[in-house]
Amino acid sequence: MPVVVVNAPGATGSPHWSLVAAAALCNGLAARAVPVTWLRVIVGDASASAPAPAPALPGVVVLEHRRAAAPLPQVAAANEDTALELTLVRLLRPLGADAAVVHLGAGAGGSPNVLWLADRLGLRTFAGLRFAELVCARGDLRHRTGTTCSRFDDAEWCRRCCASGWRKPHQSELQNRFDLLLGSLLTAERVVVDSSAGEALLRQAGLAQDAITVAEALDQQLLLAITSPAPAADGSRALRSRSPRSGSRS
């Protein structure tokens, strides 16, 4: 069962936590003789000085994808990555229906369509995320004044918080970001989130309760889920298959 792991770039230029988590997950899978490809997303060009990326074991194929950092007010630009999506699709098309795609750090910038694309091609999908990054374009649920923010369903409020000088994102950029993320997560066989608040939101969005796990060690819970057979419709464990015509699962 080949597995493709994609991490998130994060909301700032500093290395995102999903880099370390993705390395740990890849290493855990490789140790179990699972073929792994890591589409490693890093912010900045190749000539820029940056901390060394998280290591990976021999046997993990690493494809590095570099992207530019987007200023905070540019919510749409921060949450899109056509180049990564094209690379991902080229990588996934030759794989069989037993392959899986894992998106670590979903919501922390980059493409929100990773799992949706994998699902359309008939692959199993998994996600590991932090609640604050899912609901907050800033990624920290902190208002620009420094206070803790409990509002994330008001695009106008968030638009003002993401402003820099006179530049503000349009309300639709924030709404589209959230809708695309939730749409992608709805395809997931397993979503591991770091808080009960995240679980409640995902259930409200339509995810089944048994598809959500609350855990701080996201990579370890995903490792367990990925290496278990996929659930069949009757509740037993079985591999999925996909239609050769449409790529949809059956």
N, C-alpha and C positions, 0 to 999 in steps of 0.2 A: 504494500500500500504506500505509494509515494505521497509525501506531504510537502506542501509549499507553505512557508511561513513568511508573512509580511509584517514588518513593524511600522510604527508611525514616526513621522518627523518631529512631532511636538510643536508647541506653539511658539517656542523661542529658538534661538540658534544653538542653545546648549544641548548636549546629547540627551535624548529622551529615555525614560525608564524602560520603555519597550525594547530598546537595544539589548539591555542586559537580560531581560526576560526572554527575548527571542533566542539569544545565544544559549541560555539554559534549556529552553524547550528543544531546540535543535540538537543540543548535545545529548539530552535525555532520549530523544527519538533515535539518534544515531547509535547510542549505546544498546538499543534494542533492535539493531539491524534494520531500522526503518529508513528507506531512502529519503533524504531530506534536501530540499533546496531552500535557501534563505534569500529572499529578495530584500536585501538590507538597505533601508532608506536612511540616507544621511543628508543633513542640511549643509549646504556650502559647496563650493567648487573644489576640484581635486588639489588645487594649489594652496588652498586656505589651510592655515594651521589649525589643528583640532586635536582633541584627545584621541588616543588610539581607540578604534572601534572594539566592541566586545568580541572576544575570541570565539572560535568555533572548532569543534573537534574535526580531525581528519574524517573524511566521509561525508561531511556536510558541504554541499556545493553552495558557494556564496556568490550571488550576483549583486554587485553594488549599484544602487540607484541614487544619484545625487540630484537634489533639487534646491532651488533658491528659497531663502526664507522670505515670507511675505509679511509686510507690516500688519499690525493688529487690525486696523480699519479695513483691510482688504480681506474680508472674511471669505468671499467667493474664491479668490486666488489661493488662499491658504488651504482651502478644502476642496481642491481639485488637483488632479495629476494625470493628464491624458497620456503622457509618456509612460508612466508606470502602468496604467491600464493596458496599453498596447503591449508592453513587455509581458505583463501577466497573462494576457490572453494567448499570446504566442507560446508561452511556457505551458499553459494548461491544455490547449487543444489536443496534443498528442497523448495525454494521460488517460488512463482508464477510469471507469465509474467508481472504482474503489479508492481513487485518490482523494486527498483532502486539502483544503486551504484554511489556514489559520490567520486571522487578522488580530494582531496584538496592539493595543492602544487605539482601538477604533474611536474616532472622535477627536483625536489629538492631531488634527491636520492631515493633509494628504487626501487621497481619494477615499470617498465614502462608499464607493461601489465595489470594493474588493470582493466581498462575499456575494453580492448580487451577481457579478460576472461569473464567479465560480459556480454558483447555483444554476445559472442559465446554461452552463456547459455540463451540468449533471454531476458535479462533484460534491462531496460532503463539505460542510462549512462549519467553522468554529470561530469564536471570538473571545478575547480577553480584554477587559476595559475597566477604566475607573469612572465612577459616576460623575464626578465633577467635570471630566473632559468630555463626557457624552453630552451633557446639558449646557455647558458653558464654552463659548468660543474662545474665551481667555484661558480656559483649562483649569481654573483654580477656584471658581465660585467666590472670588473676591472682587468687591466693587472697586472702582478706580480710586475711591476715597480710602481704601484699606479695610473697610468693614466687610464682614462675612455676608454674602448675598444669598438670599433664599428664593429669589425670583428668577426663574429661567423660562417661563412661558409667556413672557411679554417682550415681543421683539423690539418695541420702541425703547423700553427700559434697557435692554441689552445693547441696542444700537448706540445709545448715549454712553454706555460704559466702555464700549469698544472704540470710542472716538479718540482721535489724536489731533488736537488743534481743531481746524475746521473740517477735517475729513471724518466722515461717519459712514459706516456700511448701511446699505439700504435694508429696510426691514425684511424684504424678501430673501436677501442673502442668508440671514439667520434662520428664517423659516425653512428655506430649501435645504440648508445644511442639516437641520434636525430631521426633516422628513426623509431625506436620502439615507441618513444613518440608520434610522429606525427601519426603513424598508429593507436595507441590507441585513440588519440583525434578525429580521423576521425569517430569514432563510436558514438561520443557524441551527444546527443540531444541538449545540451546547454553547451557552454564553456564560462566561465566568466574570462576575462583577465584584467589586470590592466592598459593597455596602448593601444593607437591606433597603435603603432608599432607592438604589439602582435596581434592585430586584422588583420593587413595587412599581417603578416607572415602566420597566420592561413588560411586566404582566399587564399593566394598563394599556400598553401599546399593542398587546395581542400575543406575546410570547407565552407558550405553555409553561406552567409552573415547573414541570419536570425537565424543562430545557434550560433552566437557570440555576447556577450554583453561585453562592456567595462565599468568597474566599479571598484572603490577602495574597496567598501564593498562587497567582493566576497560572503560571507556567506549569506547576505541579498538577493542578486540577485539570488543565487542558491535556497534559500528557496522559492522564488516566482516561479521559474521555476519548481521545484520538485512538488510543490503542485498544479500545473496546469496539466490538462490532457495532454497526449502525442499527438503530431500532427499526423493526419492521412495523407496518401499520397495525398488526395485531398485538403489538407489545413485545414480541419476541425479538431476538437479535439477528439481523441478517444484513447482507451487503445490499446497497442500492444498485439499480441498473439505470441506464439512460437510453433514450430513443436515439437511433442513429440519424433520424431525420431532423429532429428539433433540438436535441441535446437536453431535453427535459427528463427529469427523473420519472421512473415508473415503478 
